[in-house]
Amino acid sequence: MAAPIRVGIVGATVTPGGSGWGANAHVPALGALPDYELTAVCTAHDETARASAQQFGARLAFHDIDEMAAHPDVDLVAVSVRVPLHHQLVMAALRAGKDVFCEWPLGATVAEAEEMANLARERGLRTFVGLQARSDPSIRYARDLVAQGYVGEVLTANLSVISQAVLERGPGRSWQRERANGANPLTIPGGHAMDALCFVLGEIAEVSARVTTRITEWRDEETGAVLPVDAPDNIAVAGRLVSGGEVAIHVGTVPHQSRGTRLEIYGRDGALFLTSGSANIGPNVLHGARAGETLAEMAPPDEYVLAPEGTPSGPPRNVAHAYARIADARGGGAAFDPDFDLAVTRHRLLAAIERSSESGRAVTIET
């Protein structure tokens, strides 16, 4: 067996106030995969870095990204921190000549994402972005079924993403109330689910959209202070696929009875339905039927399940599927999807949705 891929992760911390996703998704996912070794942990402070490395079994601890990225025992840098910090950390790793896995959103803006993708391309480095829905077995299976003609010509699709609003937040999450920070219902639950739609059906060519903020205040759970919110939480999009099919997208954040994600695909010869609590976390459940058939669940064949038995459920599951695909791509020298260039494409879609809402006009997606 080839030597394991040695990962240095930024953002996996055992202390309160961390991003959470690094410790709760990346660390257990890596632990389940024999192709990887969690070699290093980097956090903002020396004491938390050492505590985190000890907790997660990493040999090395850093509180300086430049030092970790320069270390010869680190093959891949994984960045899982607050979105406004992505650009600084990713650029440091790329300048050090390291391949990078960055969580989604790649940047707080399109310009940041473009700069990271451009530098990686110039340096000939491999990049991976955390749009994990693309690695979910049922979503990958649905993509292949559509490509094989299971539903025939795609006529229309409907995507609904209704997630739980969190109206009281501590300092570790209250930064998400600011639209400029790039982490909100449009970019995260909406971005993940729209990427799944595009993965299965192809890119969106044109959008007409409304983007609004319906919940304009949160409460600080420590002080009780009222915090103003300008991050969008209700998004409605009418779109046209490059293939010609029509799509309707609704992303909403509600205080009660959130229903998760549902993607409905209707073609001339059949239909497919994907449902989950969260497209990127999964598991997504696929149902389908062709003309004259009864709708039935369609479990993905075994070859779509890449994470080994015993991989923890919840957040680690699709992250493990993504890392497994990365190992296959690295080992075979193949291109990996999604990389930073794909992330730029997705950022441009979200920016077009916002421009359409601001202008009140249909917007053609920049390619």
C-alpha positions as CSV (number, residue, x, y, z in Angstrom):
1,M,0.0,0.0,0.0
2,A,1.2,3.5,-0.8
3,A,2.4,5.8,2.0
4,P,-0.5,7.6,3.7
5,I,-1.3,11.2,2.7
6,R,-0.1,13.3,5.6
7,V,-2.6,16.0,6.5
8,G,-2.1,19.2,8.5
9,I,-5.5,20.7,9.5
10,V,-6.2,24.3,10.4
11,G,-9.2,24.7,12.6
12,A,-9.6,21.4,14.5
13,T,-9.6,22.5,18.1
14,V,-10.8,20.9,21.3
15,T,-11.6,24.3,22.9
16,P,-15.0,26.2,22.9
17,G,-15.3,28.8,20.2
18,G,-13.7,26.8,17.4
19,S,-15.3,26.2,14.0
20,G,-16.6,22.8,15.1
21,W,-16.6,21.4,11.6
22,G,-12.8,20.6,11.6
23,A,-13.0,18.6,14.9
24,N,-16.5,17.1,14.3
25,A,-16.3,16.2,10.6
26,H,-12.7,16.2,9.2
27,V,-10.9,14.6,12.2
28,P,-13.2,11.5,12.4
29,A,-13.4,11.2,8.6
30,L,-9.6,11.1,8.3
31,G,-9.5,8.6,11.2
32,A,-11.7,6.2,9.3
33,L,-9.6,6.2,6.1
34,P,-6.4,4.1,5.9
35,D,-5.1,6.3,3.1
36,Y,-4.6,9.2,5.4
37,E,-2.6,10.2,8.5
38,L,-3.6,13.3,10.6
39,T,0.0,14.6,11.1
40,A,-0.4,18.1,12.2
41,V,-2.9,20.5,13.8
42,C,-2.7,24.3,13.6
43,T,-4.8,26.6,15.8
44,A,-4.5,30.3,16.8
45,H,-2.6,29.6,20.1
46,D,0.2,27.3,21.1
47,E,-1.6,25.9,24.1
48,T,-4.8,25.0,22.1
49,A,-2.6,23.6,19.3
50,R,-0.8,21.2,21.7
51,A,-4.0,20.2,23.4
52,S,-5.8,19.6,20.1
53,A,-2.8,17.6,18.7
54,Q,-2.8,15.4,21.8
55,Q,-6.6,14.9,21.6
56,F,-6.6,14.0,18.0
57,G,-3.4,11.9,17.9
58,A,-1.4,14.3,15.6
59,R,2.4,14.2,15.9
60,L,2.9,18.0,15.3
61,A,1.3,21.1,16.7
62,F,1.5,24.6,15.3
63,H,0.1,28.1,15.9
64,D,1.6,29.6,12.8
65,I,0.2,28.5,9.4
66,D,3.5,29.4,7.6
67,E,5.4,27.0,9.8
68,M,2.9,24.1,9.3
69,A,2.7,24.7,5.6
70,A,6.5,24.6,5.2
71,H,7.0,21.4,7.2
72,P,8.2,18.6,5.0
73,D,5.9,16.0,6.8
74,V,2.7,17.8,5.6
75,D,1.5,16.7,2.2
76,L,-2.0,18.3,2.3
77,V,-3.2,21.3,4.2
78,A,-6.9,21.2,5.2
79,V,-8.5,24.6,6.1
80,S,-11.7,24.4,8.2
81,V,-12.1,27.8,9.9
82,R,-14.4,30.8,9.7
83,V,-14.9,31.9,6.0
84,P,-13.2,35.3,6.4
85,L,-10.0,33.6,7.3
86,H,-9.9,31.2,4.4
87,H,-8.1,33.5,1.9
88,Q,-5.2,34.3,4.2
89,L,-4.6,30.6,5.3
90,V,-5.1,29.1,1.8
91,M,-2.8,31.6,0.2
92,A,-0.1,30.8,2.8
93,A,-0.4,27.1,2.1
94,L,-0.3,27.6,-1.7
95,R,2.7,29.8,-1.5
96,A,4.5,27.1,0.5
97,G,3.8,24.7,-2.4
98,K,1.2,22.5,-0.7
99,D,-2.0,21.0,-2.1
100,V,-5.0,22.4,-0.2
101,F,-8.5,21.1,0.8
102,C,-10.5,24.2,1.8
103,E,-14.0,24.0,3.2
104,W,-16.9,25.8,1.4
105,P,-17.4,28.7,0.8
106,L,-13.9,29.0,-0.6
107,G,-13.8,32.8,0.0
108,A,-15.9,35.5,1.4
109,T,-16.1,37.0,-2.1
110,V,-15.8,35.9,-5.7
111,A,-12.6,37.9,-6.0
112,E,-11.0,36.0,-3.1
113,A,-12.0,32.7,-4.6
114,E,-10.6,33.7,-8.0
115,E,-7.2,34.7,-6.4
116,M,-6.9,31.4,-4.6
117,A,-7.8,29.4,-7.8
118,N,-5.4,31.5,-9.9
119,L,-2.4,31.0,-7.6
120,A,-3.0,27.2,-7.4
121,R,-3.2,27.0,-11.1
122,E,0.0,29.1,-11.6
123,R,1.9,26.9,-9.1
124,G,0.5,23.6,-10.5
125,L,-1.0,22.6,-7.2
126,R,-3.9,20.3,-6.6
127,T,-6.9,21.8,-4.8
128,F,-10.1,20.4,-3.3
129,V,-13.1,22.3,-2.0
130,G,-15.6,21.1,0.6
131,L,-18.7,20.8,-1.5
132,Q,-19.3,17.3,0.0
133,A,-22.7,16.8,-1.5
134,R,-20.9,15.8,-4.8
135,S,-19.4,12.9,-2.9
136,D,-22.7,11.6,-1.4
137,P,-23.4,8.1,-2.9
138,S,-27.1,8.8,-3.8
139,I,-26.3,12.1,-5.4
140,R,-23.5,10.6,-7.5
141,Y,-25.9,7.7,-8.5
142,A,-28.6,10.2,-9.5
143,R,-26.1,12.1,-11.7
144,D,-25.2,8.9,-13.5
145,L,-28.9,7.9,-13.9
146,V,-29.7,11.3,-15.5
147,A,-26.7,11.0,-17.8
148,Q,-27.8,7.5,-18.8
149,G,-31.2,8.8,-19.7
150,Y,-33.3,7.4,-16.8
151,V,-35.6,10.4,-16.8
152,G,-35.1,11.3,-20.5
153,E,-34.9,14.9,-21.4
154,V,-34.9,17.0,-18.2
155,L,-37.9,19.3,-18.4
156,T,-37.9,21.0,-15.0
157,A,-36.5,20.6,-11.5
158,N,-37.5,22.0,-8.1
159,L,-35.1,22.5,-5.2
160,S,-36.3,23.3,-1.7
161,V,-33.9,24.0,1.2
162,I,-35.6,24.8,4.4
163,S,-33.2,24.9,7.4
164,Q,-33.4,25.6,11.1
165,A,-33.0,29.2,12.2
166,V,-30.8,29.8,15.2
167,L,-32.0,33.0,16.9
168,E,-29.7,33.0,19.9
169,R,-26.0,32.7,19.2
170,G,-22.8,33.0,21.2
171,P,-19.6,34.8,20.0
172,G,-18.4,31.8,18.1
173,R,-21.3,32.1,15.6
174,S,-22.6,35.6,15.8
175,W,-20.2,36.8,13.1
176,Q,-22.4,35.0,10.6
177,R,-25.1,37.7,10.9
178,E,-23.0,40.0,8.7
179,R,-23.6,39.4,5.0
180,A,-20.0,40.5,4.1
181,N,-18.5,37.6,6.0
182,G,-19.8,35.2,3.4
183,A,-21.3,32.5,5.6
184,N,-25.1,32.5,5.5
185,P,-28.1,30.5,4.3
186,L,-27.5,31.6,0.7
187,T,-23.9,30.5,0.6
188,I,-23.9,27.5,2.9
189,P,-27.2,25.4,2.9
190,G,-28.1,27.1,-0.4
191,G,-24.7,26.9,-1.9
192,H,-24.3,23.2,-1.0
193,A,-27.7,22.3,-2.4
194,M,-27.4,24.3,-5.6
195,D,-24.1,22.7,-6.2
196,A,-25.7,19.3,-5.9
197,L,-28.4,20.4,-8.4
198,C,-25.7,21.5,-10.8
199,F,-23.7,18.4,-10.3
200,V,-26.7,16.2,-11.2
201,L,-28.2,18.4,-14.0
202,G,-25.5,20.6,-15.3
203,E,-24.8,24.3,-14.8
204,I,-27.4,27.1,-14.6
205,A,-27.2,29.6,-17.5
206,E,-29.6,32.4,-16.3
207,V,-31.3,33.4,-13.0
208,S,-34.1,35.7,-11.9
209,A,-34.0,36.0,-8.1
210,R,-35.2,37.6,-4.9
211,V,-32.8,37.7,-1.9
212,T,-34.2,39.0,1.4
213,T,-33.6,39.0,5.1
214,R,-36.7,38.0,7.0
215,I,-35.2,37.5,10.4
216,T,-33.4,40.8,11.1
217,E,-32.3,40.3,14.7
218,W,-30.5,37.6,16.8
219,R,-29.9,37.6,20.5
220,D,-26.5,37.2,22.1
221,E,-26.9,34.1,24.3
222,E,-24.4,35.4,26.8
223,T,-25.3,39.0,27.2
224,G,-28.9,39.1,26.0
225,A,-28.0,42.0,23.6
226,V,-30.0,42.3,20.4
227,L,-27.8,41.8,17.3
228,P,-28.8,43.3,13.9
229,V,-28.7,40.8,11.0
230,D,-28.3,41.6,7.3
231,A,-27.3,38.1,6.1
232,P,-29.9,36.8,3.6
233,D,-32.2,34.0,4.8
234,N,-34.8,33.7,2.1
235,I,-33.9,33.2,-1.5
236,A,-36.2,32.5,-4.4
237,V,-34.7,31.7,-7.9
238,A,-36.2,31.0,-11.3
239,G,-33.4,29.6,-13.5
240,R,-32.7,28.1,-16.8
241,L,-30.2,25.2,-17.2
242,V,-27.6,25.3,-19.9
243,S,-29.4,22.2,-21.2
244,G,-32.6,24.2,-21.5
245,G,-34.5,22.8,-18.5
246,E,-36.2,25.1,-16.1
247,V,-35.4,25.2,-12.3
248,A,-37.1,26.7,-9.3
249,I,-35.1,27.1,-6.1
250,H,-36.3,28.2,-2.7
251,V,-33.9,28.5,0.2
252,G,-35.4,29.5,3.5
253,T,-34.4,29.6,7.2
254,V,-37.3,29.2,9.6
255,P,-37.7,29.1,13.4
256,H,-39.9,26.0,13.5
257,Q,-40.6,22.8,11.6
258,S,-37.7,23.0,9.1
259,R,-38.1,20.3,6.5
260,G,-34.5,19.9,5.1
261,T,-33.6,19.6,1.4
262,R,-35.6,18.1,-1.4
263,L,-34.5,18.0,-5.1
264,E,-37.2,17.0,-7.6
265,I,-36.2,16.2,-11.2
266,Y,-38.9,15.7,-13.8
267,G,-38.1,14.4,-17.3
268,R,-40.0,13.2,-20.4
269,D,-39.5,9.6,-19.4
270,G,-39.4,9.6,-15.6
271,A,-38.6,11.4,-12.3
272,L,-36.1,11.3,-9.5
273,F,-36.3,12.7,-6.0
274,L,-33.5,13.3,-3.5
275,T,-34.3,14.1,0.1
276,S,-32.1,14.8,3.2
277,G,-31.9,16.9,6.3
278,S,-28.9,18.6,4.6
279,A,-27.5,17.9,1.1
280,N,-23.9,18.1,2.1
281,I,-24.2,16.2,5.4
282,G,-26.5,13.5,4.0
283,P,-27.4,10.8,3.8
284,N,-29.5,11.7,0.8
285,V,-32.2,9.2,0.0
286,L,-33.1,8.7,-3.7
287,H,-36.5,7.7,-5.1
288,G,-37.4,7.3,-8.7
289,A,-39.8,5.9,-11.3
290,R,-40.1,5.8,-15.0
291,A,-43.3,6.1,-17.0
292,G,-45.8,3.6,-15.8
293,E,-43.8,2.5,-12.7
294,T,-44.5,3.0,-9.0
295,L,-42.2,5.4,-7.2
296,A,-39.6,3.4,-5.2
297,E,-36.4,4.0,-3.2
298,M,-33.3,3.5,-5.3
299,A,-30.3,2.6,-3.0
300,P,-26.9,3.4,-4.7
301,P,-25.0,0.3,-5.7
302,D,-22.0,-0.7,-3.6
303,E,-19.5,1.0,-5.9
304,Y,-20.8,4.4,-5.0
305,V,-20.0,3.8,-1.3
306,L,-16.4,4.8,-0.9
307,A,-16.0,5.4,2.9
308,P,-15.3,2.1,4.8
309,E,-17.7,0.4,7.1
310,G,-17.5,2.0,10.5
311,T,-17.2,5.6,9.3
312,P,-19.2,7.7,11.7
313,S,-22.6,8.9,10.5
314,G,-23.5,12.6,10.4
315,P,-20.9,15.3,9.4
316,P,-18.0,12.9,9.0
317,R,-19.8,10.7,6.5
318,N,-19.7,12.7,3.2
319,V,-16.4,14.3,4.3
320,A,-14.9,10.8,4.4
321,H,-16.4,10.1,0.9
322,A,-14.8,13.3,-0.4
323,Y,-11.4,12.4,1.1
324,A,-11.7,8.9,-0.4
325,R,-12.2,10.4,-3.8
326,I,-9.3,12.8,-3.3
327,A,-7.0,9.8,-2.5
328,D,-8.1,8.0,-5.7
329,A,-7.5,11.2,-7.7
330,R,-4.1,11.8,-6.2
331,G,-3.1,8.2,-6.6
332,G,-4.1,8.0,-10.3
333,G,-3.1,11.5,-11.3
334,A,-6.7,12.3,-12.3
335,A,-8.4,15.6,-12.1
336,F,-10.6,16.1,-9.0
337,D,-14.1,17.6,-9.0
338,P,-14.8,19.8,-7.0
339,D,-11.6,21.9,-7.1
340,F,-11.0,25.6,-6.6
341,D,-12.0,26.3,-10.2
342,L,-15.3,24.7,-9.6
343,A,-15.7,26.7,-6.4
344,V,-15.2,29.9,-8.4
345,T,-18.0,28.8,-10.8
346,R,-20.3,28.2,-7.8
347,H,-19.3,31.6,-6.2
348,R,-20.2,33.3,-9.6
349,L,-23.7,31.6,-9.5
350,L,-24.4,33.0,-6.0
351,A,-23.1,36.4,-7.0
352,A,-25.4,36.4,-10.1
353,I,-28.4,35.5,-7.8
354,E,-27.5,38.5,-5.6
355,R,-27.1,40.8,-8.7
356,S,-30.4,39.7,-10.1
357,S,-32.2,40.5,-6.8
358,E,-30.5,43.9,-6.6
359,S,-31.3,44.9,-10.2
360,G,-34.7,43.2,-10.5
361,R,-33.6,41.7,-13.8
362,A,-32.6,38.3,-15.1
363,V,-28.8,37.8,-15.0
364,T,-26.8,35.5,-17.3
365,I,-24.2,33.5,-15.4
366,E,-20.6,34.4,-16.0
367,T,-18.5,31.4,-17.2
